[in-house]
Amino acid sequence: MRLLFPTVVLGIVFIHCTKAALTTGCNADTDCEQNSSCGDDTNCACNSGFKLNANEDGCVEKVLEDVCDETNGCPALSNTECTGGKCMCKNGYAEKNSLCTKTVSGTTCTANGNECDHILNSHCGAGKCQCNDGFVMNVDVCAADTSGKVIDTGCTKDAAVQCTHTENAECDNAETGAKCKCSDGFAEDRTNGKSCVKTVSGTTCTTAGTECDAIANSHCDASKCKCNDGFVMNADVCAAENAATSVQFGILTIYLSVLALARQLF
């Protein structure tokens, strides 16, 4: 009996000093690894909002789109809810860097308030922050809209932030229906129509300078670059005149001359 008693005591001490793995039984929560507890079936289980790691020997926080149940939800993830059996961002929030972040349109505001001031290029409309014309919502910011033409988008000429998303653009002076346009000396980029480029005639030069050298078929005239004869300005390049158009114009000129002469004779 003297030999048996110490052995039993040592065995009990050993059991309570070593935390049970998730695949082993338990008697209390202290027997289980971090973020897990002793379940009803005396086995360690991950707490609500946590899941087994890849090795199934520990519990890690659930992430977006992880499986969940409506009862427990996704408490480890802020601004989420269990939708369709998966952890998803709540309405008015969207995923950014694996977290649910309040969106521009998810931010409520008042007409005379400053709730949208921290969101550059936005304003309050219908009780929600909205991106200005020429900008699109990218979760919590308003980014320049590069999906289509930004020239000709609506603007307010008295608003300093309008048209700033396009370099060398300004709001025209129309009383109603004002739109962004290229500033004087600039024109829409002929390749994409989304930006403003300096035109041939918008390029200043000196007679002895090289300012027009970069523009093929141009020369300096009256301190401005000008296309050579036989070429016409097309934004920032000098393009050859359309031969067919020239021929048609010549034919029309001859026809009108003959008609005028016929009237004089008859």
C-alpha positions in Angstrom: 0.0 0.0 0.0 2.8 2.4 0.7 4.2 1.9 -2.8 0.8 2.3 -4.5 -0.3 5.6 -2.9 2.6 7.8 -4.2 2.0 6.4 -7.7 -1.7 7.4 -7.7 -0.9 10.9 -6.5 1.8 11.5 -9.2 -0.7 10.3 -11.8 -3.3 12.9 -10.7 -0.7 15.7 -10.7 0.4 14.7 -14.2 -3.1 14.8 -15.7 -3.9 18.3 -14.4 -0.6 19.9 -15.4 -1.0 19.0 -19.0 -3.8 20.6 -21.1 -5.8 18.2 -23.1 -5.6 18.4 -26.9 -8.9 19.0 -28.7 -9.1 15.4 -29.6 -8.9 14.3 -25.9 -11.3 14.3 -23.0 -11.5 17.0 -20.3 -12.9 17.6 -16.8 -12.9 21.4 -16.8 -12.2 24.4 -19.1 -8.7 24.7 -17.7 -7.9 21.3 -19.3 -8.4 22.8 -22.7 -6.2 24.9 -25.0 -6.7 28.7 -25.5 -9.9 29.7 -27.2 -11.6 26.4 -26.3 -13.5 25.0 -23.4 -14.8 21.7 -22.1 -17.9 20.7 -23.9 -21.0 18.7 -22.7 -19.5 15.5 -24.0 -16.3 16.0 -21.8 -14.2 16.8 -24.9 -12.5 20.2 -25.6 -14.2 22.2 -28.3 -13.5 25.6 -29.9 -15.4 28.5 -28.4 -18.0 30.4 -30.4 -16.3 32.5 -33.0 -13.3 30.2 -33.3 -12.5 27.2 -35.4 -9.9 24.4 -35.5 -6.6 25.2 -37.0 -5.1 23.3 -39.9 -3.5 20.8 -37.5 -6.6 20.4 -35.4 -4.7 20.9 -32.3 -5.7 24.5 -31.5 -8.4 27.1 -32.1 -8.1 30.2 -34.2 -10.5 33.1 -34.9 -13.0 32.6 -37.7 -12.6 34.7 -40.8 -15.0 36.1 -43.3 -17.0 33.4 -45.1 -16.1 30.8 -42.5 -19.0 28.4 -41.6 -21.2 29.6 -38.8 -24.6 29.0 -37.2 -27.3 31.5 -36.7 -27.3 31.0 -32.9 -23.7 31.7 -32.1 -23.0 34.0 -35.1 -19.4 35.3 -35.5 -18.6 37.2 -32.3 -14.9 37.1 -33.0 -15.4 39.3 -36.1 -16.6 42.8 -35.6 -19.4 44.1 -37.7 -20.3 40.7 -39.1 -23.4 38.4 -39.0 -24.1 34.8 -39.9 -25.8 34.9 -43.3 -26.6 31.7 -45.1 -24.3 29.7 -42.8 -21.3 31.9 -43.4 -19.7 34.9 -41.6 -20.4 37.9 -43.7 -20.1 41.7 -43.3 -23.2 43.5 -42.0 -25.2 45.8 -44.3 -23.3 49.1 -44.6 -19.9 47.3 -44.2 -17.6 45.6 -46.7 -14.4 43.5 -46.5 -11.1 45.4 -46.5 -7.9 43.7 -45.3 -9.9 40.7 -44.0 -12.0 43.1 -41.8 -15.4 44.5 -42.1 -15.1 48.3 -42.7 -17.9 50.8 -42.8 -18.5 51.9 -46.4 -19.0 55.4 -47.8 -22.7 54.7 -48.4 -23.0 53.0 -45.0 -22.1 56.3 -43.3 -25.3 58.2 -42.3 -25.2 62.0 -42.4 -27.3 65.2 -42.2 -27.5 68.0 -44.7 -25.7 70.5 -42.5 -23.5 68.0 -40.7 -19.9 67.1 -41.1 -20.2 63.3 -41.1 -18.8 63.0 -44.6 -15.9 65.5 -44.1 -13.4 62.8 -43.4 -14.2 61.1 -46.7 -12.4 63.0 -49.4 -14.5 63.7 -52.6 -17.8 62.9 -51.0 -21.0 64.7 -49.9 -24.2 64.1 -48.0 -27.2 63.0 -50.1 -30.4 61.5 -48.9 -29.1 60.9 -45.4 -26.0 58.9 -46.7 -22.5 59.9 -47.7 -22.1 59.7 -51.5 -19.1 60.0 -53.8 -18.9 63.1 -56.0 -19.4 62.9 -59.7 -16.3 61.4 -61.3 -15.6 59.2 -58.2 -16.7 55.8 -57.2 -16.9 54.1 -53.8 -14.1 51.7 -52.9 -15.2 50.5 -49.5 -14.5 53.5 -47.3 -12.9 55.9 -49.8 -14.0 57.7 -53.0 -11.6 56.8 -55.8 -11.4 58.5 -59.2 -13.6 56.7 -61.7 -11.4 55.2 -64.4 -14.0 53.0 -65.9 -15.1 55.5 -68.5 -14.7 59.1 -69.6 -14.2 61.6 -66.7 -14.4 64.6 -69.0 -18.1 65.7 -69.4 -19.0 64.4 -66.0 -21.2 66.8 -64.0 -19.7 69.4 -61.7 -20.5 72.4 -59.6 -18.4 75.4 -60.6 -18.4 76.9 -57.1 -17.0 73.7 -55.5 -13.2 73.6 -55.3 -13.0 69.8 -55.3 -14.9 69.4 -58.6 -12.9 68.1 -61.6 -9.7 67.7 -59.5 -9.7 64.0 -60.4 -8.6 65.0 -63.9 -5.4 67.0 -64.3 -5.7 70.2 -66.4 -9.5 70.1 -66.3 -12.0 72.7 -64.9 -15.7 73.1 -64.5 -17.3 75.1 -67.3 -19.3 78.2 -66.8 -22.7 76.8 -67.6 -25.4 78.0 -65.2 -27.1 74.6 -65.4 -25.7 71.2 -66.4 -22.1 72.3 -65.8 -19.6 69.7 -66.8 -15.8 69.1 -66.5 -13.8 70.2 -69.5 -10.2 70.5 -70.5 -8.6 73.8 -69.6 -7.6 76.2 -72.4 -4.6 74.8 -74.3 -5.6 71.2 -73.5 -7.8 68.6 -75.1 -9.1 65.2 -74.4 -6.5 62.5 -74.9 -7.3 61.0 -78.3 -6.1 57.5 -77.1 -8.4 57.1 -74.0 -10.6 60.1 -73.7 -10.1 60.1 -69.9 -7.4 62.8 -69.5 -6.4 66.2 -70.8 -3.3 66.6 -72.9 -1.6 69.8 -74.0 -2.6 70.6 -77.6 -0.2 71.5 -80.4 -1.4 75.1 -80.4 -1.3 75.1 -76.6 2.4 74.6 -76.6 4.4 77.8 -76.4 7.7 78.2 -78.2 10.4 80.5 -79.4 11.6 81.0 -82.9 15.1 79.6 -82.1 13.8 77.1 -79.6 13.1 73.3 -79.7 9.7 73.3 -78.1 8.0 72.0 -81.2 10.6 69.4 -82.1 8.7 66.7 -80.1 5.6 67.3 -82.3 6.1 65.8 -85.7 5.2 68.0 -88.7 4.9 71.2 -86.7 6.8 74.5 -86.4 6.9 77.6 -84.2 4.7 80.4 -85.4 3.8 83.5 -83.3 5.1 81.8 -80.1 2.8 78.8 -80.5 3.4 75.5 -82.2 1.5 75.1 -85.4 1.0 72.2 -87.8 2.8 72.4 -91.2 0.8 72.8 -94.4 -1.0 69.6 -95.3 -1.4 68.7 -91.6 -4.2 69.4 -89.1 -4.1 69.5 -85.3 -5.6 66.4 -83.6 -5.1 67.2 -79.9 -1.4 66.8 -79.3 -0.4 65.6 -82.8 -0.3 66.9 -86.3 -2.2 64.5 -88.6 -2.2 64.4 -92.4 -5.2 66.0 -94.0 -7.7 63.5 -95.4 -6.9 63.2 -99.1 -10.4 62.2 -99.9 -11.8 65.2 -98.1 -9.4 67.5 -100.0 -10.5 66.0 -103.3 -14.2 66.4 -102.5 -13.6 69.9 -101.4 -11.8 70.6 -104.7 -14.6 69.1 -106.7 -17.2 71.2 -104.8 -15.1 74.4 -105.4 -14.9 73.7 -109.2 -18.7 72.9 -109.3 -19.5 76.2 -107.6 -17.2 78.1 -109.9 -18.8 76.6 -113.0 -22.3 77.4 -111.6 -21.3 81.0 -110.9 -19.9 81.4 -114.4 -23.0 79.9 -116.0 -25.2 82.4 -114.2 -23.1 85.2 -115.6 -23.3 83.9 -119.2 -27.0 83.2 -119.1 
